[in-house]
Amino acid sequence: MVPLVLVTSLFAPYSDRDQPVGNVAWIGPTDDVTMLESLHGLGVIELLEHGDLAAV
């Protein structure tokens, strides 16, 4: 079953609307990292993190 995809900032605690329950997938746009992590969690993107690339 395909989940309903909603944006966290449109619901509590960011607004007066309660978060719905059930088959819901959430996108978190509060900052860059949260947005990327939520899209990765939904399988929309692949998020790869690299270690320090500075030369020693």
C-alpha positions in Angstrom: 0.0 0.0 0.0 1.3 3.4 -0.9 1.6 5.8 2.1 0.2 9.3 2.2 3.2 11.7 2.1 2.8 14.8 4.3 5.1 17.6 5.4 5.7 17.7 9.2 5.7 21.5 9.4 2.0 21.6 8.4 1.0 19.7 11.6 1.4 19.9 15.4 3.6 21.1 17.0 4.2 23.6 14.2 0.4 24.3 13.6 -2.9 23.7 15.3 -3.6 20.6 13.2 -3.2 17.2 14.7 -0.9 14.7 12.9 -3.0 12.0 11.2 -2.3 8.4 12.0 -2.1 5.4 9.7 -0.1 4.8 6.6 1.7 8.2 6.6 5.2 9.0 5.4 6.7 12.3 6.6 8.9 14.8 5.0 10.8 17.1 7.4 11.7 20.5 5.9 12.9 22.1 9.1 16.5 22.3 7.9 18.7 20.9 5.1 19.8 17.8 6.9 16.4 16.8 8.1 15.0 17.3 4.6 17.6 15.1 3.0 17.3 12.4 5.7 13.5 12.3 5.3 13.8 12.0 1.5 16.4 9.3 2.0 14.1 7.5 4.4 11.3 7.5 1.8 13.6 6.1 -0.8 13.4 9.2 -3.0 17.2 9.9 -2.9 20.2 8.0 -1.8 22.1 9.9 0.8 25.9 9.2 1.0 28.1 10.8 3.6 31.8 11.2 3.1 34.5 11.4 5.7 36.9 14.3 6.0 38.5 14.9 2.6 41.2 17.2 3.9 44.8 16.2 3.0 47.0 15.4 6.0 
